[in-house]
Amino acid sequence: MNAMDYGPASKWLQFLSTPQTSWTIPFICILFPLLIRWIVALNPYSGFNSPPMYGDYEAQRHWMEITNALPSSQWYRYDLEWWGLDYPPLTAFHSWICGYIGLLINSDWFALDSSRGYESPNSKFFTRTTVIISELLIYISAVGCFCQIVYPKQQQKKYLILLLILMQPALILIDHGHFQFNSVMLGFTLWAINGYLTQHYLLGSVCFCLALGFKQMALYYAPSVFSFLLGTCISMPNKQKGLLLFCQLGVTVIITFSLLLLPWLTSIDDLLQIMHRVFPVARGLFEDKVANVWCALNVFIKLRNVLSLQSTVRLSFFATLVAILPINIHLGMSPSRSRFGYALVNTSLAFFLLSFQVHEKSILLPALPISLMLYQEPDAVKIFMNVAMFSMFPLLKREGLVLPYFGVTLLWNWLIGSTSSTTMVKTVKQLIYSSLFIWHIAECWILPPSHWPDLYTVINAVMSCGYFSLLFLYFTYRQFVPSSITNNVFGRSSSVKIKST
């Protein structure tokens, strides 16, 4: 038994596990997280009532506007100073669908140019609804499928993990509070993972291409996906089938990306413009006060003043490469469900800590595979998720999301219950949580010096970076030193079977 089996969420499900009420469990595990999302959506969002540029809400609304009002050749060129489209084509197509439906309801919501900054109650309800429906169709369905794959005959555990993953606070606050569509990219990624776990490698690769086609940050997972698939092809007893699968995967990737880029394939200039918009190197090494290594080092060494832009690109590239190479070589040499899970965690966390142009919201990338191992690594997952929320507090506070920040985070922790199994783990958790609590008290009651207005934000970034770095070392250790617990991550099967569809 796991300590989580005695938490409040587990007790709720046990209470409902009677012949008369057991049929309600899957509905409750989905409807309750949806209710929390709607409650969070009642709060302000990025750029709420903040002219002249507003924020991420206006960016998403504007993309729905331009994709319906302009030909595809102009989507990545039109008035780039006003929230120019800077995500891959699948985001544009998704914006087109949402905007098309919205125009059928009210043409003023997405009228070209004249709708800039449009914030009517009905339009906000519509755009909030598009996030929830997109998440329900792609992400929530993928989480349900994952739980069925990993816990097929353990009904209580399956629904417990389903509920707790869907209640993960970071994604709820960013997508339904701040306002974005990260769940679509994460959902396609999880569908890819589901495909790989069930040996549907080609379907999984299509889904991963769709994740990359929606948000380029899915590249955080790409080295592990490539290593897992390459190792699978090489480890097949029949080398001809391995070579055939490798070729099939290559063709699948080429066809999928070709379809995503189809409207622009006739123009090299258009393709280069998409690349320029999707990978904006000129923005610099990091944005705002993000909890990664470069921002933490910047407190002591002003890297952007010492190094040129190209030098910082090379530095971050080689640092990330050094961090991820051992992880993915280890995965490729003997691909298994467990190694794949830990490699996804370690690679995405290494990208967050060391790569170029990281935003604080990018912590959602490692949060996905980490949340999937909640039952096997409850203490580490809880620490990570609480630190992730803490690292985003300055962003959420600026947007008036302090109440849902505390509410959803505390609710998620309460649902899980106590998980510490040893005195050492309890001590580590107490030290970490005490430091987060002290920071919150100081930030609330003690004003920073006038010449250091960002003092608390910088301390937050440095603290979070330190904890993320320790978690990276911990998860890397767990990948390289297997145990009975780590062998159960992503299911019990530790060998890769041959199947190409």
N, C-alpha and C positions, 0 to 999 in steps of 0.2 A: 504493500500500500504506500501511496505517496501522501505527504502532508497536505497537499491540495485536496485530497479526497475528504478532508474534514473541514474545509473552508465553507463559508456561507453559500457560495454558488453551488458547490457540490451538494450541500444539504437541501437546497431548494429543489434540485433535480431529483434527489432521493425521495423527497416529500411527494413529488409528482409521479414517481415511478410505481403507480398502481394500475391495475387493469382498466380502471375507469378514466384515469387522467394522463396516462403515459403518451397518448396520441398528441397531447398539447405541447410536449417538450420541444420538438423541432421548431414549432411556430413561436414559442416563447423565446428560444435562443436566437431567433432572427428578429422578431418584432420588438423585443426589449432594446437591443442595440440600435434599431432604427428609431425608436422613440427618443433615445438619448441624442441621436444625431439631429433630430428635429428640434429638440430643446436647445442644443448648442447653436443651431442655425438661427435661432431667434436673437442671438447676440450680434454685435457689430462685426464687420469684416474688414479686410485690408482696404484702406482708402475710404472708409465710410464717411460720407459728408466731408471730404477733405480735398476741395479743389486747390490748385487747378489740375493736377495730374491724377488725383485719386490713388488707386492702388491695384493690387492683383485682381480684385473683383472687376474693375473697369477693363483690365487687360483681357480677361476671359470674355467679357461682354463684347468688347471691341472686335475680338477675333470672330465671334459669331456674326458681327456686323459686316466686316470686310469680306469674309468668305462667301456671303450671300449676295453682296452688292458688286463684287469685282470678279473678273476672270482670274483663274488660278495663276496666270503669269504675273499678276500684281499682288498676290497674297503676301509675298516676302519682300515687297518693294514699297508698298503704299505708305506714305507719311510715317517713316520709321521712328520719328521722334515721339509719336503718340502711340506708345505700346505696340511697336512693330512686332509682328509674329516672329518668335524665335524658338519655336519647337518644331519637331519633324512633321511630315505630312499627315500622319494619322491624327494628330491633334487638330490640324486644319480641317480634315474631313469630319471629325467629331464635332468641331465648332460649327461647321456648315449644317450638320443634321440638327443640332440644338437650335441654331439660329433660324433654320427653315421652319421648324415647328413653332418657334416663338413669333415669327412673322405672320403665320396663319392666325395667331391669337390677337396680336396687336402690332401693326407695322411700325409704330413709333419706337418700339423697344430697340430695334436694330436698323434704324434709318441711317444711311451713310452720312457721317460727319455730324448731322444735327442731333444724334442720339448720344453724343459723348457726355459722360457723367450722368446718364439717365439712371435714376434711383427710385422709381415709383414702387409702392408696396407690392403691386401685382407683378412687376418685372422681377423684383427681388425674390418673390415667392417662386416664380418660374425658374430662375437660374439656380436657386437653392435646390429645387426639385430635380433639375437635370443632374446635379451632383449625386443625389441620393439614388436616383434611378440608374445612373451609370454604374455606381458602386454595387447596387443590388444585382444588376445583370452580369457584371464581370468579376468583381472582387469577392463579394459575399458568396456567390455560387462557387468560385474557385476554392474558397476556404472550406465550404461544405464538402466539396469533392476531396480535398486533401485529407480532411478528418475521416472520411469514409475509406480512403486508401490506407491510411496509417493505422486506424483503429476499427477495422471492418466488423469485428465480432464483440467489441467492447462498447456497448451502447452508452453507458453512463459516462465513460471517459470521452467518447467521441463528442457528445453534446456539451460536456464540460469545456473541452478545449475549443470547440466551435464558439461557445458563448464568450470565453475569455479572450480569444483572438479578435473577435468582432468588437469587443469592448476596449481594445488597445487604445489608450488615450491619445497618443501622438497623431495618428492618422485622423481620428475624429476631430481634434482641435484644428489641424491644418486644413483639411478638406472642407469641413462644415462650419468652422469658425472663421479662420483666415480666408478661406475660399480658394480651392484649387481642385484639380481632378487627378491627384496622385493615385487614387485607388484604381483608376483605369490601367495605368502602367504597372502597378503592383499586381493587379488582378491578372493581366496577361502573363506577367512573370510567373505567378503562382500556377496558372494553367500550364505553362511550360514545364514547371517542376513536376506537376501532376503527370504530364505526358512522359517525362523521363523516368519517374518512379514506376510507371506501369509499362515501361519499354516501348511506348509509342513515340519513338525518337523524332520522326518526321513531323508529326502533329505538334509535338513539343517545340520543335524548332520554328515552326510557323508562328506559334504563340510568342516565342521569345523575340522573333523579328517584329511582331506587332508591338511588343513592349518597347523595343528600341525605336520603332516608328512612331510611337506616341510621345515618349520623352527620352532624350539622349542620355539621361542619368542612368538608365538601365544598363549602360556600359559598365557600371560598377560590378555587375554580375557576369559580364561577358567572359573574362578569363576562366572562371570556374566552369561555366557552361561549356566553353571550348575544350577545356582539359578533360571534363567528364566525358564528353562525346568522343574526343580523340582517343582517350584511354579505353572507352567501350569498344571502339572499332578495332584497336590494336589487340585487345585482350580476347577477342573472339577466337575460339579454337579453329574455326574455319576461316583462314585468312582471306579467301576470296569473298566470303560474305562480309567480312570486316571492311574490305576495300569497296565492295558494292555499297554498303551503308554509308561509308565516308563520301562517296560520289553522290549518293542520293541526298545526303545532308547538304552538300555544296550546291547542288541544283535547286533544292528547296529554298535555301537562303537567297540565291540569285533571283529566282522567280518571285518570291515574296517581296523583296525590296524593289524589284522592277515594277510590280503592280502598284506598290505604294508611291513610287516616283513617276508613274506613267504619264501624268499630265505635263511633266517637265522634261521628259526624256529626249525630246527633239531639240532641246536648247542646252548646250554646255554652259552658257552664261547663266541660265536659270538654275541649273544644278549647283554651280559655284556660289550663286547668291544664297541658296538654301544652306549650303555648308557654312558660309560666312555668318549667317544668322544663327544657325544652330550651335556653332562653336565660336562664341565671341571672345577670342583671346585678349582683345584690347581691354576688357573689363578689369584685368589684373589678377593677382594671385588668390585673393579671397574677397568676399563681400561682407560688409558690416563686421561685427565681432563674433565670428563663428568659432565653435569649439574644436578647432583642428590645430595641428602642430605649427603651421605657419603663422596663424594669428597669435598663438601663445608665444612663439619666438619673437614676434613683432613687438612684444612688450619690452624686450631687452635689446633686440637688434632690428632696426628698421630695414627689413630686407628690400622693400620696394625703393628705398633710397640708395641702398648699396649695390643692388643688382639691377640690370636692365630687364625689360619685359621678357625678352627671349631667354635670358639666363634663368629667370624664375620658372619659366615653362620647362626648361631642361632639368632644373633642380627637382621640381615636383615630379616630373616624369620618371627620373632615375630613382628617386626615393620610393615612389610607389612601386616601381618595377622590382626593386630589391626586396620590398616587403611581401609582394604577392608571388614571386617566383617559387620559393620553397613550398608555399602552400599549395600551389596548383601543380607543381611537379609531383608532389606527394599524392595529390588526388589522381592525376593522370596515370601514375604507375600502377595503381590498384583502385579503380573506381568502385565505389560502393555508396549506398544510400547515406550512411553515416558520414563518410568523408565528404560527400557532396554537400551535405547540410552544413558542416563546419566550414568547408571551403567558401561557400556562399557568404557566411557570416564574416569570416576573416578577410576575404577579398574586398567585400563592400565596406567593411570598417576601415581597412587600410586605405581605400580610395578616399573615404571621408576624412581621414586624418592627414593624408599626405598629398592628395592630388590637387590639380590646378582648378581655380574658380569654384570653390565649394561654398554653398549657402547653408545656413543653419537648418533649413528644412530638409536638406539632403540626408539627415540622420534617419529619415524614413526608409532609406534603402537598406541599411543593415538591420533596421527594426523589423522588416518583414521576415527574413529567415530566422532571426533570433526569437521572434514571437512564436514561430512554428515549433520550436523545441521547448516550449514552456513546461510541459510535463516532465521532460528529462532534465532540464536545467532551471528549475523554478527560482532559485536564489539569484543566479546570474542574470536571468531574464528580468526579474523584478528590479534589480539594481540598475541594469541597463536602461529599462524603460523609465524609471524615475529620474535618472540622470539625464536622459534624452529630453524629458519634459522640462526639467530644470534648465537645460541649455537653451531651450526655446522661450523661456519666460520673458526675457527682455522684448522679444518680437511680439509675443502675445499680449504683454502689458501695453505696448504702444497702440495695440488695436482694440483695447478695451475688453480683453478676454481673460481677465484675472479670475473672475468668479468661476467660469467653466473650467479654467486651468486647474484650480484646486478641486472643484467638484468632481470632474471626471477622473482625475488622477487618484483621488482618495477612494472613489467608488470602485475603481479597478483593483486597487490594492486590497480593499475590504472584501471584494468578491473572491479573490484568491485565498485570502486568509494567511495564517502564519505558515512559512515554508522552511525556516531554518532547522537544520538537522543536527548541527554541532555547535559547540560553544564558540569555536573560532569563527565560523560563518556568522553567528549572531553578533559577535564583537565587530567584525568587519562592517556588517550592515549598519550597526549602531553608530560607528564612527563616520561612515559616509553620510547617513541620513542626518546626523547631528550637524555636520558641516553645512548641508543644504539648508537645514532649519535656521542655523545661525546667520547664514547669508540673507535669508528672507527677512529675518527680524531686523538685521542691520539695514538692509535696503529699504525697509518700510519706515524705520524710525530715525535713522541717522542720515542727514544730508551729506552728500559727497562734497569735498572741497571745490570751490568755484573754479579753480584751475584744473581740476580733474573731474569734469562732469560725467564722464563715462566710467568712473572708477568701478562701480559695482558690475557693470556689463563686462568689463575686462576681467575682473576677478571671476565672474561666472564662467567666461570662456576658458580661462586658464584651469580652473577647478574641473570643469567638465572634460576638457582635453585630457587632463591627468587621469581621470576615472575611465574615460574611453580607452586610453592607452593601456591601462591595467587590464581592462576587460579584453582588449585585443590579445594581450599576452596570455590571458587565461584561456580564451577560446582556441588560440593556436596550440597551446599545450594539450587541450582536450582532443584536438584533431590528431596530433602526433602520438599521444599516449592513450590508446583505446582502453575502454573499460566496459563492464556490463551495462553501464548507463549510456555511454556514448554510442554503443553498438545498436541501441534501440532508437536513435534519432532518425526520423523520417521512416520508421518501420524497421522490422527485424531483419529483412533480407539484406545480406551483406555481399551478395554476388550479383553480377550483371548478366542477365540472360539475353539470348539472341532474339531480337524481334525488330523489324525495320519499319513498321507502319505505325 
